[in-house]
Amino acid sequence: MATVTPCTSRPFSLYHPVETLRISSLPSQLKLNRLRGSSSAFNSQFRRGIRALSHKVSCIDHSNASVVTGDSWDKLILNSEIPVLVEFYASWCGPCRMVHRVIDEIAIDYKGRLDFFVLNADDDPKVADKYEIKAVPIVLLFKNGEKQHSIVGTMPREFYVSAIEKVLSS
């Protein structure tokens, strides 16, 4: 059986992939097919085997944003006493990495006045469906448990700051 070790680097980095796997051995059936000379069968089984091994493996190490899930959504987002920013992302999404870098920087400036969270839309589809999230990246701003503002796609820092200031001043 293959040993899979998830990465330890931060996700959303420009220099590191979101998911890094170290596979120390392959299942013996994949090796056998390769030895028998059936390259198409090997390739097909290899791809299926790797997908099975890498399913839902990710590294989570957000420095300025906490991870929220469907289970903790009500407590952390809807019942929060201060406004909340939630960044919806997917591990395969390149633009999400760019948005995360910007939001991570903004989180430093607004620490204590705004809580920052990230939610993997692929892992928690019920939350994404509730807020009609059809594409990522998307950032939602909440105040008193109500969605106040949404920002779809990759935007410049000033755009996010402007939306945050509107929510804080309302």
N, C-alpha and C positions, 0 to 999 in steps of 0.2 A: 504494500500500500504506500502511496506517495505521502511524503510529509510536506505540509504547506505551512510556511511561516509568514504571518502578515507583516507588513512593513512597520517601521517605527518612525518614519519621517512624517512631518506635518502634511496633511492634505492641502490641496489648493496652492501648492508651491509651483512656481514656474519651472523649477529645476528638478522636481521629483514627481513621478506619476502619482495619481490619487491612490491607485492600488498597485502594490508591488508584491509579487509572490516569489518565494524561493522554493522551488520544487526539487527536493533532494533525490527522489527516485520516481520512476513511472510504474504504473501497474503492469504486471508481467504480461497480461494479454496484449497490451499495446506493443511491447517488445517482440512478442511472438509473431504477430502479423507482419511486422517490419522484416523479420528474419525470413518469413515465408515468401517475400518478394511482392506482396500485395500492397503497393504504395498507396493506392486510392483508398483501400480499406483501412490501412494504417492512419492515413491523414484524417479520414472521417472519424475513426474511433479516437484518435489523438485529440481532435478538436472537441468532441463530446466529452472526453475525459477531462480535459483542461477546463472546459466550462463548468463541469460538475465540481471540480476542485476549487475553482475560483468564485463560485457563487456566493454572494453576500460577504465577501472578505474585504474589509476596508479598514483603514486606520483613522482613528478619530483623536485629534489632539488640537482642539481649537484654543488658541491662546486668549482671545478676547470675547469669544461668543460661546455660550454653553449649548449643548445639544438638547433639543426638545424632541419628544416622541409623542405618539398618539396617546400613550398612557399618562404622560405628564403634562399634556397640553392645557387642560383646564386649570390645573394648579399654577403652572408657570406663566401662562399667557393670559387667559381670561380672568383670573383672579389676582393678577398683579396690581400692586398699588401704584406703581409708576408706569409710564408708557413703555411699550415693548416693540422692538424691531425683530422680525423673523425673516430670515433669509432661507428661501426654499431652493434646494439645489439637487443635483444628481451627480453621482460619482463619475459618470462618463462625460459630463458637460464641461467643455473648455471655457466658455464664457462665464460659467459659475465660478471658476477659479479667479478670474479677473475681478468679478463683483466681490468675492470674499476678501480679496486683498484690500479693496477700497473700504468695505464695511469694517474690516479688522482695524484699519487705521482710524476710522471715525469713532469706533468704540472706545478708543483711548481718550478722545476729546470729550465724550459724553458719559464717561463712567460716573455712576451714581445718579444721573438724571434720566437715563434710559437703559433698559436691560436689552441685551443682544443675544439672540438665539439662532441656531441653524437647524433645519429639518430636512432630512433626505426624503424627497417626495416619492422616490421609488420604494423606500422602506415603509412609509406611512401613507398609503394611497387614500385612506379614509379622510385624513385631515386635508390632503390636497384636493380631494373631491368636494369636501364641504365648502372650501373657499374657491372652488372652480379654477383650480390651478391646472392649466392645460399645457404650459410650457415653462421651462426653467431657463435662466434664473428669474426669480421674482422676489421682491422684498415687500412685505406687508408691515404696516405700522398700526399698532393697537393702542388704545387708551381707554381705560375703564372697561375692558373686555370687549370693546367694539372695534371693528376694523375701521381705521380712519383714512388710510391712504395705501395705495399700491404702486409699485414701480416695477415695470416689466422690462426685462432685458438689461443690457450693459449700458450704464450711464456714467457720466463724469461725476466726480466726488461732489461738486457743487450742487448737483441735482438731488442727491441723497440728503445733503446737509439742509437744503431748502425745505424738503419734505419733512425732515425731522423738526426743524424750527417751527413749521406750521402746526405740527401736532403738539409740540411742547407749549406753544402760545395759545392754543385753543382751550 
